[in-house]
Amino acid sequence: MAGTASQLLREGMPKSSSAETVEHDPAAIEHHPADAANGFDATRDSYREPIREAPRYKPREPHEKYQVPESSIPKGMDAIWVATKVMGAKSPRLGEFVRSGWRPARAEDFPEHSDYQLFDQSLIDMGIVPEVKPDGPVILGDQMLVLRPKHHTKRAEIEREEAARKQFDEHMKRVYDRSAREIGPQRTFVRHNYGPNDIVPDDDIDAR
């Protein structure tokens, strides 16, 4: 086996002791041409430089496995982990995340989680560790790191709130209709109670 252990493993650290951060122009993300065509793929373009975390001198604890520092996430973007497999089977929801604008993060941009350029080429050639491509996805334990613009996330939150409000209103309408049929509309009122039964707010609502 050629080389010593120190030669086989690269440090994968910046020369300075502090984490390197890169500023990005939010407008470059907000007005990405592909985004306008509803095919956003900026997370895999070369609009940012790779960012490495501060030097780490002890292995990650199990609870730190999926922690992604804010300094590693491009400005104007959100990052989450999504399942690629569930109990060994392909995740049926992965496509839904892609349709919602989430795109795989680049291994080159998150080397601390993807092991990009961590190992010496000799280890890769011997098949001891897999080769990690710069544009490859970041996958840990069947979880893949994905990114999308923050304004997409805000829009999704608004849609979820509207859907929840609609569902609640439809439920309360059914409650009112059933009560009106049984005891009459004159004696039926729908009340939104936000606390214990002895706390009644002033926003009683007649669902009629």
C-alpha positions as CSV (number, residue, x, y, z in Angstrom):
1,M,0.0,0.0,0.0
2,A,1.7,3.2,-1.2
3,G,2.0,6.2,1.1
4,T,1.5,6.7,4.8
5,A,-1.9,7.2,6.4
6,S,-1.3,11.0,6.6
7,Q,-0.6,11.0,2.9
8,L,-3.7,9.0,2.1
9,L,-6.0,11.4,3.9
10,R,-6.2,15.0,3.0
11,E,-7.0,17.6,5.6
12,G,-9.7,19.2,3.5
13,M,-9.4,22.4,5.6
14,P,-8.8,26.1,4.7
15,K,-5.5,27.6,5.6
16,S,-7.0,30.0,8.0
17,S,-8.7,28.9,11.3
18,S,-11.9,30.7,10.6
19,A,-14.7,29.5,8.3
20,E,-14.7,31.0,4.9
21,T,-17.9,32.7,3.8
22,V,-19.0,34.0,0.4
23,E,-21.5,36.8,-0.1
24,H,-24.0,36.4,-2.9
25,D,-26.3,38.7,-4.6
26,P,-29.9,37.7,-3.8
27,A,-31.1,39.3,-7.0
28,A,-29.0,36.8,-8.9
29,I,-31.1,34.0,-7.4
30,E,-34.5,35.8,-7.5
31,H,-34.2,36.5,-11.2
32,H,-32.5,33.3,-12.4
33,P,-33.7,32.7,-16.0
34,A,-34.5,29.0,-15.3
35,D,-36.5,30.1,-12.3
36,A,-38.7,32.2,-14.4
37,A,-39.5,29.2,-16.6
38,N,-40.4,27.2,-13.5
39,G,-37.3,25.1,-14.0
40,F,-35.1,26.5,-11.3
41,D,-31.7,24.8,-11.1
42,A,-29.5,27.5,-9.6
43,T,-28.2,25.3,-6.9
44,R,-26.3,23.3,-9.5
45,D,-24.9,26.3,-11.4
46,S,-21.6,28.0,-10.8
47,Y,-22.9,31.1,-9.1
48,R,-21.2,30.3,-5.8
49,E,-17.8,29.1,-4.6
50,P,-17.4,26.0,-2.4
51,I,-17.5,26.8,1.3
52,R,-15.8,24.7,4.0
53,E,-16.6,24.7,7.6
54,A,-14.1,25.7,10.3
55,P,-11.5,22.9,11.1
56,R,-12.9,20.0,13.0
57,Y,-10.6,18.0,15.3
58,K,-13.1,15.4,16.6
59,P,-15.5,13.2,14.8
60,R,-19.1,14.4,14.5
61,E,-21.5,13.2,17.2
62,P,-24.5,11.2,16.0
63,H,-26.8,14.2,16.6
64,E,-24.6,16.4,14.5
65,K,-24.7,14.2,11.4
66,Y,-27.3,16.4,9.6
67,Q,-26.4,19.8,11.0
68,V,-25.6,22.3,8.2
69,P,-24.1,25.6,9.3
70,E,-25.8,28.7,8.1
71,S,-22.5,29.9,6.6
72,S,-22.5,26.9,4.3
73,I,-26.0,27.7,2.8
74,P,-26.0,30.2,-0.1
75,K,-27.6,33.5,0.7
76,G,-31.3,33.6,-0.2
77,M,-31.6,29.8,-0.1
78,D,-33.2,27.3,2.2
79,A,-31.8,23.8,2.9
80,I,-33.5,20.6,4.1
81,W,-32.8,16.9,4.1
82,V,-35.3,14.7,2.3
83,A,-35.5,10.9,2.2
84,T,-34.3,9.0,-0.9
85,K,-35.3,5.7,0.6
86,V,-37.8,4.5,3.2
87,M,-37.0,1.1,4.8
88,G,-34.8,0.3,1.8
89,A,-37.5,1.2,-0.8
90,K,-37.4,4.3,-3.0
91,S,-39.1,7.2,-1.4
92,P,-42.4,7.9,-3.2
93,R,-42.3,11.6,-2.1
94,L,-38.9,12.5,-3.6
95,G,-40.5,13.6,-6.8
96,E,-42.9,15.9,-5.0
97,F,-40.0,17.8,-3.5
98,V,-38.4,18.2,-6.9
99,R,-41.7,19.4,-8.3
100,S,-41.8,21.9,-5.4
101,G,-38.6,23.5,-6.5
102,W,-36.1,21.7,-4.3
103,R,-32.8,20.7,-6.1
104,P,-30.0,18.5,-4.9
105,A,-27.1,20.4,-3.3
106,R,-23.7,20.0,-5.0
107,A,-21.1,17.8,-3.3
108,E,-18.4,20.4,-4.0
109,D,-20.4,23.0,-2.1
110,F,-20.9,20.9,1.1
111,P,-17.6,18.9,1.4
112,E,-18.1,18.3,5.1
113,H,-21.2,16.2,4.4
114,S,-20.3,14.8,1.0
115,D,-16.6,14.0,1.6
116,Y,-15.7,15.7,-1.6
117,Q,-11.9,15.8,-2.0
118,L,-11.5,14.3,1.5
119,F,-9.7,11.1,0.4
120,D,-6.5,10.6,-1.6
121,Q,-7.0,9.3,-5.2
122,S,-5.1,6.2,-4.3
123,L,-7.9,5.1,-1.9
124,I,-10.4,5.7,-4.6
125,D,-8.4,3.7,-7.2
126,M,-8.2,0.8,-4.7
127,G,-11.9,0.9,-4.3
128,I,-11.7,1.6,-0.6
129,V,-13.9,4.7,-0.9
130,P,-16.2,5.9,-3.7
131,E,-15.3,8.8,-5.9
132,V,-17.3,11.9,-5.2
133,K,-18.0,14.1,-8.2
134,P,-18.2,17.9,-7.8
135,D,-21.8,17.9,-9.1
136,G,-22.8,14.8,-7.3
137,P,-25.6,14.9,-4.7
138,V,-25.0,15.1,-0.9
139,I,-26.5,11.9,0.6
140,L,-26.1,10.7,4.2
141,G,-28.0,7.6,5.4
142,D,-30.6,7.7,2.6
143,Q,-31.2,11.4,3.3
144,M,-30.3,13.9,0.5
145,L,-29.5,17.6,1.1
146,V,-31.6,19.8,-1.2
147,L,-31.9,23.6,-1.7
148,R,-34.4,26.1,-3.1
149,P,-34.9,29.9,-3.0
150,K,-36.4,31.3,0.2
151,H,-39.2,33.0,-1.8
152,H,-40.4,29.6,-3.0
153,T,-40.5,28.4,0.6
154,K,-42.5,31.5,1.7
155,R,-44.9,30.9,-1.2
156,A,-45.3,27.3,-0.1
157,E,-46.1,28.4,3.5
158,I,-48.8,30.7,2.2
159,E,-50.3,27.9,0.2
160,R,-50.3,25.5,3.2
161,E,-51.9,28.2,5.4
162,E,-54.6,28.8,2.9
163,A,-55.3,25.1,2.4
164,A,-55.5,24.6,6.2
165,R,-57.8,27.6,6.6
166,K,-60.1,26.3,3.8
167,Q,-60.1,22.8,5.4
168,F,-61.0,24.3,8.8
169,D,-63.8,26.5,7.4
170,E,-65.3,23.6,5.5
171,H,-65.3,21.5,8.7
172,M,-66.9,24.2,10.7
173,K,-69.5,24.6,7.9
174,R,-70.4,20.9,8.1
175,V,-70.7,21.3,11.9
176,Y,-73.1,24.2,11.5
177,D,-75.2,22.5,8.8
178,R,-75.6,19.4,10.9
179,S,-76.6,21.4,14.0
180,A,-79.0,23.6,11.9
181,R,-80.8,20.5,10.7
182,E,-81.1,19.0,14.1
183,I,-82.0,22.0,16.3
184,G,-82.7,24.7,13.8
185,P,-80.6,27.6,12.4
186,Q,-81.9,30.1,15.0
187,R,-80.3,28.1,17.8
188,T,-77.1,27.3,16.0
189,F,-73.9,29.3,16.3
190,V,-70.3,28.3,15.5
191,R,-67.7,29.5,18.0
192,H,-63.9,29.5,17.5
193,N,-62.6,28.7,21.0
194,Y,-58.8,29.3,21.3
195,G,-58.4,28.3,25.0
196,P,-59.8,26.2,27.8
197,N,-63.6,25.9,27.9
198,D,-63.9,28.7,30.5
199,I,-62.0,31.2,28.2
200,V,-64.3,32.5,25.4
201,P,-63.0,35.1,23.1
202,D,-65.1,37.9,21.6
203,D,-64.8,36.6,18.0
204,D,-67.9,34.4,18.0
205,I,-68.8,33.6,14.4
206,D,-72.2,32.8,13.0
207,A,-71.3,30.4,10.2
208,R,-74.4,31.3,8.3
